[in-house]
Each structure stands twice: as C-alpha cells, then as structure tokens.
Amino acid sequence: MLAFRGQGQSTRGFHGGGREAGQVAERLGARVVGVRFPSSADSSYDADVAAGVRMASRLIRSACGRVVLVGYSQGAEVAHRVVLAHPRRVALAVLMGDPLRDPADQVHTLALGTGPLSGRGNGGPYARFPAGVRPRVLEVCAPGDDVCNAPPTGRLGPPSATHRTAYQGDGAVRRIVGAAS
C-alpha cells in the first residue's frame, strides 16, 4: 500500500505518507509505504508531482500483484496520475482532495460534509480513468474544499481551511475507510 502526502507535509510519522493519507492507509490495513517524493511549498509543484509518479512507478513495477494507493491533495494528484499510468496494477485508489477531480468521471465519490459537490478540481480537467479501473477509484471531497471542488472562477490564494482539515479526525477517517472497503 502506497501513501502520498500533501504539499509541504512532513515525512515524519504516518509511514512518511502524511497525516491524512497515512491514517486512512493504516486503517485499510496491510503494509504502508509512504512515497517520499519532494513536496515543498518552496519547490516546483509540477516537478514534485512528476518525481512522485516516477518513484511510485518504480515501486509498483517491483511489487508482486496489485497495489493500493492513498493520496491527499498533491499526493492525490500523484496517485491519480499513477492510476492512469498503471491501471491494471491498482487494486484500489483513494484520492482525498484531488486537484484533478472530474465530476463527470464515473468513479465512486464520497462527499464529506453537507452541500453539493458542484465544482471540479482546481488543477483543471485531466484524462479520465479507463473504464476498467473506475470501480476501484474512490474520490473523497468536501463541499467547501476549493482544491477538489473549485468554484467556476477557480481557486484564488491558498487552499481553504476545509481542504486543510476535512480529511482529518476519527470520524472522517472511519467514513473514508468504510467507503473504500
């Protein structure tokens, strides 16, 4: 099981996968490996994502069988791209606060909180998941999260407080794990 942290999150604790992804991965069970790709607010976001995809691809190629991917924020984008690169090797992908979320993609969606998910990821439209992998993708988004549920005008400024907190806590983790199981 591979866990991908959000931008700027520490690799300390939670197997190096960040709090949100690490907690969900731990509760899903199995051995958790945090993918320690560069992820700093001071570096190039796109270069960090590309490095994460390369690192995860190496791990997947060396793994026996299918893998589970759990990502939060920038880590969800990395996991999203990894699913597209290796769809047959993915047993399950849990994408929390995914900047590439496409509401038209026919994957399982869990809305945390109240209100509609009317926006898309602030990273813009990206390639949709192949039909064969869609049943194994769970996107998790909160209505007030302007990273995975951006308004039509796009997100301005830093991510919302909802993006930074909605995927934490025992209640949220239990709901996510329940939806993924």
Residue, then its C-alpha position, 0 to 999 in steps of 0.5 A: m500500500l502506497a501513501f502520498r502526502g500533501q504539499g509541504q507535509s512532513t515525512r515524519g510519522f504516518h509511514g512518511g505518507g502524511r497525516e491524512a493519507g497515512q491514517v486512512a492507509e493504516r486503517l485499510g490495513a496491510r503494509v504502508v509505504g509512504v512515497r517520499f517524493p519532494s513536496s515543498a511549498d518552496s519547490s516546483y509543484d509540477a516537478d514534485v508531482a512528476a518525481g512522485v509518479r516516477m518513484a511510485s512507478r518504480l515501486i509498483r513495477s517491483a511489487c508482486g500483484r496489485v497495489v493500493l494507493v492513498g493520496y491527499s491533495q498533491g499526493a492525490e494528484v500523484a496517485h491519480r496520475v499513477v492510476l492512469a499510468h498503471p491501471r491494471r496494477v491498482a487494486l484500489a485508489v483513494l484520492m482525498g482532495d484531488p486537484l484533478r477531480d472530474p465530476a463527470d468521471q464515473v468513479h465512486t465519490l464520497a462527499l464529506g460534509t453537507g452541500p453539493l459537490s458542484g465544482r471540479g478540481n482546481g488543477g483543471p480537467y485531466a484524462r479520465f480513468p479507463a473504464g476498467v479501473r473506475p470501480r476501484v477509484l474512490e474520490v473523497c471531497a468536501p463541499g467547501d474544499d476549493v482544491c477538489n471542488a473549485p468554484p467556476t472562477g477557480r481557486l484564488g490564494p491558498p487552499s481553504a481551511t476545509h481542504r486543510t482539515a476535512y480529511q482529518g479526525d476519527g470520524a472522517v477517517r472511519r467514513i473514508v475507510g468504510a467507503a473504500s472497503 
